[in-house]
Amino acid sequence: MSKRKIAKLLLTALCLSAFSVVEANPIENSVTGDIRKETYVNGVIYQESAEVKGLQKQAYTLATLQLDRILSQKKDVEKPLAIISDIDQTIMDDTNYQAEQLLSPGTWDNGPWDGYYKAIGTEANVALPGAVDFFNYAKSKGISIFYITNRDYDTVDLTVAELAHAGLPYADNEHVLVMDPDGSSNKDSRREKVLEKYDVVMYLGDNIGDFTSAFKREYGAIKRTELATAPEYINNWGTIWIVLPNATYGDYVGAVWN
């Protein structure tokens, strides 16, 4: 049995467990047996839904339309054009790993990530619908792709191999920018490195940190939500910022719990 089929069985087991819960309060009758892990169950189920698959494809259809619009308006180009994209839950689907973690013993809170890189190196981690076509389309238009991810510093080779296997362009050490050695998840310095030489026309991600560091966790959920529709950001959504749904993890979780 393939690893992807095993992962799908785990997800099915998670769904069946969720629907068999008859009492909401006692933790012994929960799906996971852990109060914090329990909050992620619906997120994982939703992430594998038909609705989310539709949203993912819709995001890439929109990205293609907006890219054509941007290119049609680009008359004088002083720098080569580029797109910056996140990887996990933006290009590659890691939901099966999240489902497996929820069903494993022990506590879990927006992690742990032990075994994550082994998991994403398997065939259970596949590209989201529309992703491969979009990035290859962008390449055909002469646009470079930079993958800025918060994967660990020593995962460059694994990430390059994964992207290449999925059929994504620019899968090499120059275009894959993992976390700095200091372990900071802030992507500003890596974005600035690309912006020094390229005119970045679009950003794709599943987390606001993939677009800007302005939405700080310590602001809390309410202020971050207000910022999303503030005048300086509201017109970026769906034009130069293409966001994909991720109901399983992200800065929004820390903003609530913290």
Secondary structure, 3 states (H helix, E strand, C coil): CCHHHHHHHHHHHHHHHHHCCCCCCCHHHCCCCCHHHHCCHHHHHHHCCHHHHHHHHHHHHHHHHHHHHHHHHCCCCCCCEEEEECCECCCEECHHHHHHHHHCCCCCCCCCCCCHHHHHCCCCCEECCCHHHHHHHHHHCCCEEEEECCCCHHHHHHHHHHHHHHCCCCCCCCCEECCCCCCCCCCHHHHHHHHCCCEEEEEEECCHHHCCCCCCHHHHHHHHHHHHCCCCCHHHECCCEEECCCCCCCHHHHHHHC
